[in-house]
Amino acid sequence: MNKEKIGHGLATGKIILMGEHSVVYGEPAIAFPFKETYISTKVEPETVMTLDCHYYSGDFSNIPQQLKSVKEVITQTLIALHKETTTLKITITSTIPAERGMGSSAAAAVSIVRGLFDYFDVPCPPEALLPLVTRAEKIAHGNPSGIDTAATSGNKPLFFIKGHPLETFPMNVSNAYLIVADTGIKGQTRAAVSDVAHLFEENKQKISKHITELGRLTRVAKQAILADDAHTLGNAMNQAQEQLQALTVSNHRLDELVKTARENGALGAKLTGGGRGGCMIALTDSNEHARKIATALEKSGAVATWIQPLGVKN
């Protein structure tokens, strides 16, 4: 191995379009890589094991508890590569806002695994990557659906059912644009998932109806995408937001931004990700409308917005 080699790993952010929370209970979700944001990892030779990232810079043995999942994925990847005694400098750079439901923890793990495999000149197929990332995600999120891992490591939209093979499909809704807005509030994925589980145990019949309806709406959304029907997709998004509110995973800030988007002409708007903060998304039928909605959202308090076309026919 060339000791002067530098390993590189990259992963995108992700957006869940439909199916948050219900995906944990076996219903489908739709997600796609969000290439406006990414995390990169650089791996270099070093005399002592060190980590350099936004949250911490220093000796690997002193990594703080909040980065436990990062420490775990590095440790387990080196074990998998039979290189656990190697000392390295690992530098992580991110443009994904943390704890916003955009897959930052999964993307960090994906980029780390890819960077380490690249450094040691070992191919990194999904069957090697996914178990390592999943192990880190369990530390970060408790009972993750797996969709963040799949979306941040892939390059196509996903129709995802837990425990089933991933299905990719074309996200080609012509002249449709998705606006993503950051509330500026950290999402509470672990707490939200736990609270939904508690509600489910307390009243399975009532909560099951919401979860089943979210699954139905996700299937409607997929068919709308395949039929190039942005209006039906937007309507499904609006209905999904009502179900997510019933599951207590929205909050006032998200509700206000959803309302703002709809008042400014969005075809549909809802939270995305774990909820209780994080981001919301809105669908519209032109780039001009998308810019108008993004401006309105920022005036209403969104700390950042991004616009991504959903089709190749713009």
C-alpha positions as CSV (number, residue, x, y, z in Angstrom):
1,M,0.0,0.0,0.0
2,N,1.2,3.5,-0.9
3,K,1.4,5.3,2.4
4,E,1.1,8.7,0.6
5,K,-2.3,7.7,-0.7
6,I,-5.3,9.7,0.3
7,G,-8.7,8.0,0.6
8,H,-11.9,9.8,-0.4
9,G,-15.5,9.0,0.4
10,L,-18.6,10.9,-0.6
11,A,-22.3,10.7,0.3
12,T,-25.3,12.9,-0.6
13,G,-28.0,14.2,1.7
14,K,-31.5,12.7,1.3
15,I,-35.1,13.8,1.3
16,I,-38.0,11.6,2.3
17,L,-40.9,12.5,0.0
18,M,-43.5,10.3,1.6
19,G,-43.7,7.6,4.3
20,E,-42.0,9.0,7.3
21,H,-42.7,7.0,10.5
22,S,-45.0,4.6,8.8
23,V,-42.0,3.0,7.1
24,V,-40.9,1.7,10.5
25,Y,-44.1,-0.4,10.6
26,G,-43.7,-2.1,7.2
27,E,-45.4,0.5,5.0
28,P,-43.6,2.0,2.0
29,A,-41.6,5.2,1.8
30,I,-40.3,7.2,-1.1
31,A,-36.9,8.9,-0.8
32,F,-34.3,10.2,-3.1
33,P,-30.6,11.4,-2.9
34,F,-30.5,15.2,-2.4
35,K,-27.4,16.2,-4.2
36,E,-27.6,19.9,-3.2
37,T,-26.0,18.7,0.0
38,Y,-23.2,16.2,0.7
39,I,-20.6,14.9,3.2
40,S,-17.1,14.0,2.2
41,T,-14.4,12.1,4.1
42,K,-10.7,12.3,3.5
43,V,-8.4,9.6,5.0
44,E,-4.7,10.2,5.3
45,P,-1.8,8.4,7.0
46,E,-0.9,9.7,10.4
47,T,1.3,8.7,13.4
48,V,-1.7,8.7,15.8
49,M,-5.4,8.1,15.1
50,T,-7.2,11.4,14.8
51,L,-10.5,12.8,13.8
52,D,-11.2,16.3,12.4
53,C,-14.8,17.4,11.9
54,H,-17.2,20.3,12.7
55,Y,-17.9,18.9,16.2
56,Y,-14.5,17.7,17.3
57,S,-10.8,17.8,16.3
58,G,-8.3,15.6,18.2
59,D,-7.2,12.2,19.3
60,F,-9.5,9.4,18.3
61,S,-9.6,7.9,21.8
62,N,-11.2,11.1,23.2
63,I,-14.1,11.4,20.7
64,P,-17.1,12.8,22.6
65,Q,-20.2,10.8,23.3
66,Q,-22.3,12.7,20.7
67,L,-20.0,11.2,18.0
68,K,-20.4,7.7,19.3
69,S,-21.9,6.5,16.0
70,V,-18.9,8.0,14.0
71,K,-16.4,6.3,16.3
72,E,-18.3,3.0,15.9
73,V,-18.4,3.1,12.1
74,I,-14.7,3.9,11.9
75,T,-13.8,1.1,14.4
76,Q,-16.0,-1.5,12.8
77,T,-14.8,-0.6,9.2
78,L,-11.2,-1.0,10.2
79,I,-12.0,-4.4,11.8
80,A,-13.8,-5.4,8.6
81,L,-10.7,-4.4,6.6
82,H,-8.4,-6.2,9.0
83,K,-6.6,-2.9,9.6
84,E,-7.6,-2.1,13.2
85,T,-4.1,-1.2,14.2
86,T,-3.6,1.3,11.4
87,T,-3.3,5.0,12.5
88,L,-5.0,7.6,10.3
89,K,-6.2,11.1,10.1
90,I,-9.9,11.2,9.2
91,T,-11.3,14.5,8.1
92,I,-15.1,14.9,7.6
93,T,-16.6,17.9,5.8
94,S,-20.3,18.4,5.6
95,T,-22.8,20.8,3.8
96,I,-25.8,18.8,5.2
97,P,-27.4,20.6,8.1
98,A,-27.3,18.2,11.1
99,E,-30.4,16.8,12.8
100,R,-32.7,18.1,10.1
101,G,-34.0,14.8,8.6
102,M,-31.7,15.1,5.6
103,G,-29.7,12.0,6.5
104,S,-26.6,13.6,7.9
105,S,-25.7,10.8,10.3
106,A,-26.2,8.1,7.6
107,A,-24.3,10.2,5.0
108,A,-21.4,10.7,7.4
109,A,-21.2,6.9,8.0
110,V,-21.5,6.2,4.2
111,S,-18.7,8.7,3.4
112,I,-16.5,7.3,6.2
113,V,-16.8,3.7,5.1
114,R,-16.2,4.7,1.4
115,G,-13.2,6.8,2.4
116,L,-11.6,4.0,4.4
117,F,-12.2,1.3,1.7
118,D,-10.8,3.7,-0.9
119,Y,-7.7,4.4,1.3
120,F,-6.9,0.7,1.4
121,D,-7.8,0.2,-2.3
122,V,-10.6,-2.2,-1.5
123,P,-13.9,-2.2,-3.5
124,C,-16.9,-1.1,-1.4
125,P,-20.0,-2.8,-2.8
126,P,-23.4,-2.3,-1.1
127,E,-23.1,-5.7,0.7
128,A,-20.0,-4.4,2.5
129,L,-21.2,-0.8,3.0
130,L,-24.7,-1.3,4.3
131,P,-24.2,-3.5,7.4
132,L,-21.5,-1.1,8.6
133,V,-23.6,2.0,8.1
134,T,-26.7,0.3,9.6
135,R,-24.8,-0.5,12.8
136,A,-23.8,3.2,13.2
137,E,-27.4,4.3,12.4
138,K,-28.7,2.1,15.2
139,I,-26.5,4.0,17.6
140,A,-27.6,7.3,16.2
141,H,-31.3,6.6,15.9
142,G,-32.3,3.6,17.9
143,N,-34.6,1.8,15.5
144,P,-33.8,3.3,12.0
145,S,-35.9,2.4,9.0
146,G,-32.9,2.0,6.8
147,I,-34.1,4.5,4.3
148,D,-31.4,7.1,5.1
149,T,-28.7,4.5,4.6
150,A,-30.1,3.5,1.2
151,A,-30.8,7.0,0.0
152,T,-27.5,8.6,1.0
153,S,-25.5,5.8,-0.6
154,G,-27.5,5.6,-3.8
155,N,-28.1,7.7,-6.9
156,K,-31.7,7.0,-7.8
157,P,-35.1,7.6,-6.1
158,L,-36.2,4.7,-3.9
159,F,-39.5,3.0,-3.2
160,F,-38.6,1.3,0.1
161,I,-40.3,-1.2,2.3
162,K,-38.4,-2.4,5.4
163,G,-37.1,-5.9,5.0
164,H,-37.7,-6.0,1.2
165,P,-35.3,-5.4,-1.6
166,L,-35.0,-1.7,-2.6
167,E,-36.9,-0.7,-5.7
168,T,-35.6,2.2,-7.8
169,F,-37.8,4.1,-10.1
170,P,-37.7,7.3,-12.2
171,M,-38.5,10.6,-10.4
172,N,-39.6,12.2,-13.6
173,V,-42.4,14.6,-12.9
174,S,-42.0,17.1,-15.7
175,N,-42.1,20.8,-14.8
176,A,-42.3,19.9,-11.1
177,Y,-40.0,21.4,-8.4
178,L,-39.4,20.6,-4.8
179,I,-38.6,23.3,-2.3
180,V,-36.8,22.2,0.9
181,A,-36.9,24.6,3.8
182,D,-34.9,24.3,7.1
183,T,-36.9,25.3,10.2
184,G,-33.7,26.0,12.0
185,I,-34.8,23.6,14.7
186,K,-33.1,20.3,15.3
187,G,-35.3,17.4,14.5
188,Q,-36.0,14.8,17.2
189,T,-36.0,11.6,15.2
190,R,-35.3,9.3,18.1
191,A,-37.9,10.9,20.4
192,A,-40.5,11.1,17.6
193,V,-40.1,7.4,16.6
194,S,-40.3,6.4,20.3
195,D,-43.4,8.5,20.9
196,V,-45.2,7.0,17.9
197,A,-44.3,3.6,19.2
198,H,-45.7,4.5,22.6
199,L,-48.9,5.8,20.9
200,F,-49.1,2.6,18.9
201,E,-48.9,0.4,22.1
202,E,-51.6,2.5,23.8
203,N,-54.1,2.5,21.0
204,K,-53.1,0.1,18.2
205,Q,-56.4,0.4,16.3
206,K,-56.4,4.2,16.1
207,I,-52.7,4.6,15.3
208,S,-52.7,1.7,12.8
209,K,-55.2,3.6,10.7
210,H,-52.9,6.6,10.5
211,I,-50.0,4.4,9.6
212,T,-51.9,2.4,7.0
213,E,-53.2,5.6,5.5
214,L,-49.7,7.0,5.2
215,G,-48.8,3.8,3.4
216,R,-51.7,4.2,1.0
217,L,-50.8,7.8,0.3
218,T,-47.2,6.8,-0.5
219,R,-48.4,4.3,-3.1
220,V,-50.7,7.0,-4.5
221,A,-47.7,9.3,-4.7
222,K,-45.6,6.7,-6.5
223,Q,-48.3,6.1,-9.1
224,A,-48.7,9.9,-9.5
225,I,-44.9,10.2,-10.2
226,L,-45.0,7.4,-12.8
227,A,-48.1,9.1,-14.4
228,D,-46.3,12.5,-14.4
229,D,-49.2,13.9,-12.3
230,A,-47.8,16.7,-10.1
231,H,-51.3,17.7,-8.8
232,T,-52.2,14.3,-7.5
233,L,-48.7,14.1,-5.9
234,G,-49.2,17.4,-4.2
235,N,-52.6,16.3,-2.9
236,A,-51.1,13.2,-1.5
237,M,-48.4,15.3,0.3
238,N,-51.1,17.5,1.8
239,Q,-53.0,14.5,3.1
240,A,-49.9,12.9,4.5
241,Q,-49.1,16.0,6.5
242,E,-52.5,15.6,8.2
243,Q,-51.7,12.0,9.2
244,L,-48.3,13.0,10.5
245,Q,-49.9,15.8,12.6
246,A,-52.2,13.1,14.0
247,L,-49.1,11.1,15.0
248,T,-47.8,14.2,16.9
249,V,-44.6,14.4,14.8
250,S,-45.2,17.8,13.3
251,N,-45.0,21.0,15.4
252,H,-46.0,24.7,15.2
253,R,-43.0,25.8,13.2
254,L,-43.4,23.1,10.6
255,D,-47.2,23.7,10.4
256,E,-46.6,27.5,9.9
257,L,-44.1,26.9,7.0
258,V,-46.5,24.3,5.4
259,K,-49.3,26.9,5.6
260,T,-47.0,29.6,4.1
261,A,-46.1,27.3,1.2
262,R,-49.7,26.5,0.5
263,E,-50.8,30.1,0.7
264,N,-48.1,30.9,-1.9
265,G,-49.4,28.4,-4.4
266,A,-47.7,25.1,-3.5
267,L,-49.4,22.0,-4.9
268,G,-48.5,20.2,-1.7
269,A,-46.5,20.7,1.4
270,K,-45.5,18.6,4.4
271,L,-42.7,17.8,6.8
272,T,-39.9,15.6,5.8
273,G,-37.9,13.3,8.0
274,G,-38.4,12.6,11.7
275,G,-40.3,15.8,12.5
276,R,-40.6,18.0,15.6
277,G,-38.3,20.4,13.7
278,G,-35.9,19.7,10.8
279,C,-37.2,20.4,7.3
280,M,-40.4,20.7,5.3
281,I,-40.9,20.3,1.6
282,A,-43.3,21.9,-0.9
283,L,-44.1,20.9,-4.5
284,T,-44.8,23.4,-7.3
285,D,-45.2,23.4,-11.0
286,S,-42.5,25.9,-12.2
287,N,-39.1,27.2,-11.2
288,E,-40.7,30.7,-10.9
289,H,-43.2,29.5,-8.4
290,A,-40.5,27.6,-6.6
291,R,-38.5,30.7,-6.1
292,K,-41.5,32.6,-5.0
293,I,-42.4,30.0,-2.4
294,A,-38.7,29.8,-1.2
295,T,-38.7,33.5,-0.7
296,A,-41.9,33.4,1.3
297,L,-40.6,30.6,3.4
298,E,-37.5,32.5,4.2
299,K,-39.6,35.6,5.2
300,S,-41.6,33.3,7.4
301,G,-38.5,32.2,9.3
302,A,-36.9,29.3,7.3
303,V,-33.1,29.6,7.9
304,A,-32.3,28.0,4.5
305,T,-34.0,26.8,1.3
306,W,-33.1,24.7,-1.6
307,I,-34.8,23.9,-4.9
308,Q,-34.5,20.7,-6.8
309,P,-36.3,19.8,-10.1
310,L,-38.1,16.4,-10.0
311,G,-38.0,15.7,-13.7
312,V,-35.6,15.8,-16.6
313,K,-38.1,17.7,-18.7
314,N,-37.8,21.2,-17.3
